């Protein structure tokens, strides 16, 4: 990768959502905004190649994209009031000034989660425009084929344009019908930041940080919504481990090997306080609240061995009834291996394997390999860990799996 490409990638990773959000506010079209931003990125790859990176790269991308929109409208002879307003706005913006407006990003999420779209399209489009994830990364995150993701994103853009959906936050009365999708997108955004599906970094702090920020804004908007507090609790508790999750060279440090004194105990306190707010809503914990309750058990335990695994198994059982998924069952199997031993956990994993729902994911053979190793079935365990390494797309995670296989 060239120096210019690395610079563009870094700028897009950090500021991409705000660039798209600003363009969507100006053009009134989320799909067009994302397309314009991508065209500006393509220009940056060529124009920054000689090291001439502007002092404010994000502002440069926004301004270039704005000019492309004006040029397109001029060619189409659509010099209407929208063009005139945009031209006036452009004259007031200096390429050396970049003032990201946080509310624009949240507005972008709410717009992309418009009820005119299917839930699947809402999630795919928002992950694309807010997090800047590629279709391949989104596909791995959602456990669906890449062409499916691409079709959902294309269809979502066309639908929003055809329906003339404005780029604006909905009225409070409309928040409820979009909240589930919005919370789901913020959760997936954090998930990609917590454990990247691909690349050479295990953690993407900028994505996780943006997810936490959005989650905090949501609790401010909806202070009586239990699941908003449950999600914030989960993200705070999970993020509290970041400092201990990687070594000096960026290599993953697994839970059993983490120095718990490096966990952010202030963040743990904030997460537990948010979990209490979720419980005080009086309707019982939802899926995010239950996951936060599991994270809390890890946060308060002095070590892996002293963790209350029996309680974690019970919470996973409740989570499986409220929000059943193969990943929940796989995680429950890991907890069962700690509470009851690897034999019962392996039976659970084999049942998941027979169902085929995690086919193509490295998670299943990774857990199976660990359980087989605990049972002394070393050759089988090594084969499973090698298979998991072959399926893993994150280079750091692949290295860990290969090391485990070699150690056997």
ZAKE-354107 format. One line per 2 residues: number of its first residue (from 1); their letters; for each residue x, y, z negated of C-alpha. Coordinates in Angstrom, 2 decimals, decimal comma. Layout:
N
NUM	A	X/Y/Z ~ ...
This chain:
408
1	XX	0,00/0,00/0,00 ~ 1,39/3,43/0,97
3	XX	1,88/6,26/-1,50 ~ -1,01/8,18/0,09
5	XX	-3,29/5,15/-0,16 ~ -2,45/4,70/-3,84
7	XX	-3,16/8,38/-4,50 ~ -6,48/8,27/-2,66
9	XX	-7,47/5,09/-4,47 ~ -6,65/6,63/-7,85
11	XX	-8,58/9,82/-7,10 ~ -11,58/7,88/-5,84
13	XX	-11,53/5,56/-8,84 ~ -11,56/8,46/-11,30
15	XX	-13,67/11,08/-9,50 ~ -15,60/9,15/-6,83
17	XX	-18,90/9,12/-8,71 ~ -18,81/12,87/-9,30
19	XX	-17,88/13,57/-5,68 ~ -20,86/11,53/-4,45
21	XX	-23,14/13,05/-7,09 ~ -22,17/16,59/-6,07
23	XX	-22,75/15,80/-2,39 ~ -26,09/14,17/-3,17
25	XX	-27,19/17,28/-5,04 ~ -26,25/19,47/-2,07
27	XX	-27,60/17,28/0,73 ~ -30,52/15,75/-1,14
29	XX	-29,70/12,33/0,32 ~ -27,81/9,68/-1,68
31	XX	-27,06/7,49/1,34 ~ -25,73/10,41/3,37
33	XX	-23,68/11,62/0,41 ~ -21,93/8,26/0,07
35	XX	-21,24/8,09/3,81 ~ -19,81/11,63/3,86
37	XX	-17,60/10,87/0,89 ~ -16,21/7,77/2,61
39	XX	-15,45/9,80/5,75 ~ -13,59/12,34/3,62
41	XX	-11,59/9,52/2,03 ~ -10,64/8,28/5,50
43	XX	-9,41/11,79/6,37 ~ -7,39/11,91/3,16
45	XX	-5,59/8,68/4,06 ~ -4,20/10,33/7,18
47	XX	-3,79/13,95/6,07 ~ -2,12/13,12/2,76
49	XX	0,30/10,67/4,36 ~ 3,21/13,13/4,45
51	XX	2,97/13,74/0,73 ~ 0,88/16,89/1,15
53	XX	-1,59/16,02/-1,60 ~ -3,75/19,02/-2,52
55	XX	-3,51/20,48/-6,01 ~ -7,10/19,41/-6,67
57	XX	-7,76/16,21/-4,66 ~ -11,36/15,73/-5,82
59	XX	-12,33/19,25/-4,77 ~ -10,61/18,64/-1,41
61	XX	-12,71/15,51/-0,80 ~ -15,91/17,33/-1,76
63	XX	-15,19/20,32/0,49 ~ -14,23/18,16/3,48
65	XX	-17,40/16,12/3,05 ~ -19,52/19,29/2,82
67	XX	-18,01/20,57/6,08 ~ -18,74/17,27/7,78
69	XX	-22,37/17,60/6,76 ~ -22,54/21,14/8,16
71	XX	-20,90/20,04/11,41 ~ -23,36/17,17/11,77
73	XX	-26,34/19,45/11,21 ~ -24,94/22,00/13,65
75	XX	-24,51/19,37/16,36 ~ -28,04/18,20/15,76
77	XX	-29,26/21,82/15,95 ~ -30,73/21,58/12,48
79	XX	-29,69/25,00/11,18 ~ -32,55/25,12/8,72
81	XX	-32,82/26,53/5,24 ~ -30,92/23,57/3,81
83	XX	-27,94/24,26/6,09 ~ -27,98/27,96/5,23
85	XX	-28,08/27,23/1,50 ~ -25,25/24,75/1,79
87	XX	-23,13/27,18/3,80 ~ -23,62/29,85/1,14
89	XX	-22,69/27,36/-1,55 ~ -19,57/26,34/0,37
91	XX	-18,29/29,90/0,52 ~ -18,44/30,07/-3,27
93	XX	-16,38/26,91/-3,81 ~ -12,60/27,06/-3,80
95	XX	-10,59/23,94/-3,04 ~ -8,59/24,75/-6,16
97	XX	-11,63/24,62/-8,45 ~ -13,24/21,41/-9,57
99	XX	-15,87/21,48/-12,28 ~ -17,49/18,06/-12,58
101	XX	-21,08/18,23/-13,83 ~ -21,75/15,21/-15,99
103	XX	-25,52/15,38/-15,53 ~ -25,04/14,91/-11,80
105	XX	-23,73/11,38/-12,37 ~ -26,69/10,42/-14,54
107	XX	-29,03/11,96/-11,97 ~ -27,31/9,83/-9,34
109	XX	-27,97/6,68/-11,38 ~ -31,64/7,53/-11,86
111	XX	-32,06/8,34/-8,16 ~ -30,44/5,08/-7,04
113	XX	-32,70/3,22/-9,49 ~ -35,84/4,67/-7,89
115	XX	-38,82/2,28/-8,09 ~ -39,22/2,43/-4,30
117	XX	-36,25/0,03/-4,24 ~ -36,17/-3,57/-5,39
119	XX	-34,31/-4,25/-8,64 ~ -31,58/-6,05/-6,69
121	XX	-31,12/-3,12/-4,32 ~ -31,10/-0,63/-7,19
123	XX	-28,25/-2,43/-8,90 ~ -26,18/-2,98/-5,74
125	XX	-26,53/0,62/-4,52 ~ -25,78/2,17/-7,90
127	XX	-22,71/0,03/-8,45 ~ -21,48/1,12/-5,04
129	XX	-22,04/4,86/-5,35 ~ -21,37/5,29/-9,08
131	XX	-18,48/2,90/-9,64 ~ -17,02/2,82/-6,13
133	XX	-16,84/-0,98/-6,24 ~ -16,41/-2,78/-2,93
135	XX	-19,06/-5,14/-1,61 ~ -16,77/-8,05/-2,49
137	XX	-16,41/-6,89/-6,09 ~ -20,15/-6,33/-6,48
139	XX	-20,86/-9,77/-4,99 ~ -18,57/-11,46/-7,51
141	XX	-20,09/-9,43/-10,35 ~ -23,64/-10,39/-9,35
143	XX	-22,75/-13,97/-8,29 ~ -24,24/-13,54/-4,81
145	XX	-22,74/-13,71/-1,28 ~ -21,01/-10,62/0,14
147	XX	-23,41/-10,30/3,14 ~ -26,31/-10,22/0,69
149	XX	-24,79/-7,27/-1,17 ~ -24,01/-5,43/2,06
151	XX	-27,57/-5,91/3,30 ~ -29,02/-4,66/-0,01
153	XX	-26,90/-1,51/0,03 ~ -27,70/-0,70/3,67
155	XX	-31,40/-1,33/3,16 ~ -31,46/0,75/-0,03
157	XX	-29,90/3,78/1,67 ~ -32,35/3,60/4,56
159	XX	-35,30/3,21/2,19 ~ -34,35/6,23/0,08
161	XX	-33,94/8,34/3,21 ~ -37,20/7,15/4,77
163	XX	-39,08/7,76/1,53 ~ -37,59/11,28/1,20
165	XX	-36,54/10,52/-2,36 ~ -35,16/13,77/-3,87
167	XX	-31,89/13,83/-5,74 ~ -33,26/14,77/-9,12
169	XX	-33,80/13,28/-12,54 ~ -37,34/11,94/-12,90
171	XX	-39,82/13,43/-15,33 ~ -39,73/11,88/-18,82
173	XX	-42,96/10,03/-18,06 ~ -41,12/8,16/-15,29
175	XX	-38,08/7,16/-17,32 ~ -39,67/3,96/-18,60
177	XX	-40,11/2,35/-15,19 ~ -36,46/2,99/-14,30
179	XX	-34,86/2,41/-17,67 ~ -34,34/-1,34/-17,30
181	XX	-32,43/-0,88/-14,06 ~ -30,44/2,08/-15,40
183	XX	-29,37/0,16/-18,51 ~ -28,50/-2,84/-16,36
185	XX	-26,29/-0,78/-14,07 ~ -24,48/0,87/-16,99
187	XX	-23,90/-2,58/-18,51 ~ -22,46/-3,97/-15,27
189	XX	-20,32/-0,87/-14,84 ~ -18,83/-1,49/-18,28
191	XX	-18,44/-5,21/-17,55 ~ -16,26/-4,43/-14,53
193	XX	-14,22/-2,05/-16,67 ~ -13,89/-4,60/-19,49
195	XX	-12,69/-7,45/-17,27 ~ -12,11/-6,48/-13,63
197	XX	-13,29/-9,03/-11,08 ~ -10,29/-8,40/-8,81
199	XX	-7,06/-6,45/-8,46 ~ -3,90/-6,33/-10,55
201	XX	-5,40/-4,78/-13,69 ~ -7,41/-6,74/-16,23
203	XX	-9,03/-3,63/-17,73 ~ -10,33/-0,57/-15,87
205	XX	-10,69/1,98/-18,70 ~ -12,07/4,72/-16,44
207	XX	-15,12/2,57/-15,55 ~ -15,68/1,44/-19,13
209	XX	-15,33/5,01/-20,38 ~ -17,87/6,31/-17,88
211	XX	-20,31/3,57/-18,89 ~ -19,97/4,51/-22,56
213	XX	-20,48/8,18/-21,74 ~ -23,64/7,42/-19,76
215	XX	-24,88/5,17/-22,54 ~ -24,42/7,94/-25,11
217	XX	-26,32/10,38/-22,90 ~ -29,16/7,86/-22,59
219	XX	-29,50/7,48/-26,36 ~ -29,71/11,25/-26,56
221	XX	-32,52/11,26/-24,00 ~ -34,30/8,27/-25,54
223	XX	-33,50/8,27/-29,26 ~ -36,35/5,85/-30,07
225	XX	-35,49/3,29/-27,38 ~ -34,05/0,20/-29,08
227	XX	-32,31/-1,22/-26,01 ~ -30,55/2,06/-25,27
229	XX	-29,05/1,89/-28,77 ~ -28,38/-1,83/-28,36
231	XX	-26,42/-1,20/-25,17 ~ -24,42/1,61/-26,74
233	XX	-23,62/-0,64/-29,72 ~ -22,43/-3,40/-27,42
235	XX	-20,19/-1,13/-25,38 ~ -18,66/0,58/-28,41
237	XX	-17,92/-2,74/-30,13 ~ -16,44/-4,33/-27,02
239	XX	-14,34/-1,28/-26,15 ~ -12,93/-1,17/-29,68
241	XX	-10,60/-4,04/-28,71 ~ -9,08/-2,39/-25,64
243	XX	-5,78/-1,41/-27,26 ~ -5,15/-5,03/-28,25
245	XX	-6,46/-6,73/-25,09 ~ -3,33/-6,16/-23,00
247	XX	0,38/-6,36/-23,70 ~ 3,01/-3,73/-22,82
249	XX	3,22/-5,13/-19,27 ~ -0,56/-5,11/-18,78
251	XX	-0,88/-8,88/-19,23 ~ -4,11/-10,06/-20,91
253	XX	-4,02/-10,86/-24,63 ~ -6,82/-13,26/-25,50
255	XX	-9,02/-12,85/-28,57 ~ -7,21/-15,45/-30,68
257	XX	-3,87/-13,70/-30,11 ~ -4,95/-10,08/-30,56
259	XX	-3,54/-7,89/-33,32 ~ -6,78/-6,88/-34,99
261	XX	-5,11/-3,97/-36,75 ~ -4,95/-2,34/-33,31
263	XX	-8,70/-2,49/-32,86 ~ -10,37/0,92/-33,02
265	XX	-12,18/0,71/-36,36 ~ -13,78/4,10/-35,86
267	XX	-15,35/2,79/-32,69 ~ -16,43/-0,36/-34,52
269	XX	-18,18/1,83/-37,10 ~ -19,95/3,75/-34,33
271	XX	-21,02/0,52/-32,70 ~ -22,41/-0,92/-35,93
273	XX	-24,27/2,35/-36,59 ~ -25,82/2,17/-33,11
275	XX	-26,81/-1,45/-33,76 ~ -28,58/-0,38/-36,94
277	XX	-30,48/2,26/-34,93 ~ -31,55/-0,46/-32,51
279	XX	-32,84/-2,58/-35,38 ~ -34,67/0,36/-36,95
281	XX	-36,82/0,77/-33,83 ~ -39,01/-2,00/-35,29
283	XX	-39,50/-4,14/-32,18 ~ -36,67/-6,62/-32,67
285	XX	-33,40/-6,71/-30,80 ~ -33,45/-7,09/-27,02
287	XX	-30,76/-8,67/-24,82 ~ -28,23/-5,86/-25,31
289	XX	-28,88/-5,65/-29,03 ~ -28,38/-9,41/-29,40
291	XX	-25,11/-9,25/-27,49 ~ -24,07/-6,39/-29,76
293	XX	-24,90/-8,54/-32,78 ~ -22,53/-11,20/-31,42
295	XX	-19,83/-8,58/-30,84 ~ -20,33/-7,34/-34,39
297	XX	-19,55/-10,81/-35,77 ~ -16,21/-10,74/-33,95
299	XX	-15,55/-7,16/-35,06 ~ -15,94/-7,87/-38,78
301	XX	-14,13/-11,24/-38,84 ~ -10,54/-11,25/-40,15
303	XX	-9,56/-13,89/-37,58 ~ -10,94/-16,29/-34,99
305	XX	-10,92/-19,10/-37,54 ~ -12,83/-17,04/-40,12
307	XX	-15,50/-15,93/-37,63 ~ -19,07/-17,00/-38,44
309	XX	-19,42/-19,20/-35,35 ~ -22,60/-20,85/-36,64
311	XX	-24,33/-17,47/-36,75 ~ -23,01/-16,64/-33,28
313	XX	-24,48/-19,89/-31,92 ~ -27,86/-18,95/-33,40
315	XX	-27,74/-15,48/-31,83 ~ -26,81/-17,01/-28,47
317	XX	-29,82/-19,32/-28,75 ~ -32,05/-16,29/-29,29
319	XX	-30,37/-14,49/-26,39 ~ -30,93/-17,52/-24,17
321	XX	-34,65/-17,36/-24,88 ~ -34,92/-13,59/-24,34
323	XX	-32,62/-13,32/-21,31 ~ -31,71/-16,80/-20,01
325	XX	-28,70/-17,00/-17,71 ~ -25,94/-19,52/-16,93
327	XX	-23,30/-17,13/-18,30 ~ -25,14/-16,93/-21,63
329	XX	-25,25/-20,73/-21,77 ~ -21,55/-20,95/-20,96
331	XX	-20,70/-18,51/-23,73 ~ -22,95/-20,45/-26,11
333	XX	-20,99/-23,59/-25,25 ~ -17,76/-21,82/-26,24
335	XX	-19,32/-20,85/-29,58 ~ -20,59/-24,40/-30,09
337	XX	-17,06/-25,72/-29,52 ~ -15,92/-23,58/-32,44
339	XX	-18,85/-24,40/-34,70 ~ -19,41/-28,09/-33,92
341	XX	-16,45/-29,26/-31,86 ~ -15,58/-29,60/-28,15
343	XX	-17,51/-32,81/-27,39 ~ -20,99/-31,27/-27,67
345	XX	-19,80/-28,12/-25,90 ~ -18,46/-30,18/-23,00
347	XX	-21,86/-31,84/-22,56 ~ -23,42/-28,39/-22,27
349	XX	-20,84/-27,32/-19,70 ~ -21,37/-30,48/-17,65
351	XX	-25,10/-29,74/-17,56 ~ -24,36/-26,26/-16,24
353	XX	-22,05/-27,74/-13,63 ~ -24,77/-30,12/-12,47
355	XX	-27,14/-27,16/-12,08 ~ -24,73/-25,49/-9,65
357	XX	-25,63/-21,94/-10,74 ~ -21,97/-21,00/-11,38
359	XX	-20,56/-22,65/-8,28 ~ -17,66/-20,60/-6,93
361	XX	-17,02/-18,86/-10,26 ~ -13,76/-19,44/-12,11
363	XX	-15,55/-19,23/-15,46 ~ -16,95/-22,76/-15,46
365	XX	-13,72/-24,69/-14,71 ~ -11,84/-22,37/-17,06
367	XX	-14,05/-23,28/-20,02 ~ -14,18/-26,94/-19,01
369	XX	-10,40/-27,03/-18,87 ~ -10,12/-25,59/-22,38
371	XX	-12,59/-28,13/-23,77 ~ -10,90/-31,07/-22,04
373	XX	-7,57/-29,97/-23,48 ~ -9,07/-29,88/-26,97
375	XX	-10,30/-33,45/-26,42 ~ -6,83/-34,60/-25,37
377	XX	-7,78/-35,21/-21,72 ~ -4,71/-33,36/-20,53
379	XX	-4,55/-34,33/-16,85 ~ -8,21/-33,44/-16,31
381	XX	-7,76/-30,21/-18,23 ~ -4,79/-29,20/-16,09
383	XX	-6,77/-29,87/-12,90 ~ -9,66/-27,74/-14,12
385	XX	-7,42/-24,83/-15,09 ~ -5,67/-24,97/-11,72
387	XX	-9,07/-24,97/-10,01 ~ -10,12/-21,97/-12,10
389	XX	-6,92/-20,14/-11,14 ~ -7,68/-20,79/-7,49
391	XX	-11,11/-19,21/-7,87 ~ -10,03/-16,21/-9,96
393	XX	-9,73/-12,97/-7,97 ~ -8,09/-10,91/-10,70
395	XX	-4,33/-11,39/-10,54 ~ -3,85/-10,97/-14,29
397	XX	-6,50/-13,55/-15,12 ~ -5,08/-15,95/-12,54
399	XX	-1,66/-15,67/-14,17 ~ -3,12/-16,54/-17,59
401	XX	-4,87/-19,62/-16,20 ~ -1,76/-20,82/-14,41
403	XX	0,25/-20,38/-17,61 ~ -2,29/-22,42/-19,55
405	XX	-2,13/-25,19/-16,96 ~ 1,67/-25,16/-17,02
407	XX	1,72/-25,34/-20,82 ~ -0,25/-28,60/-20,64
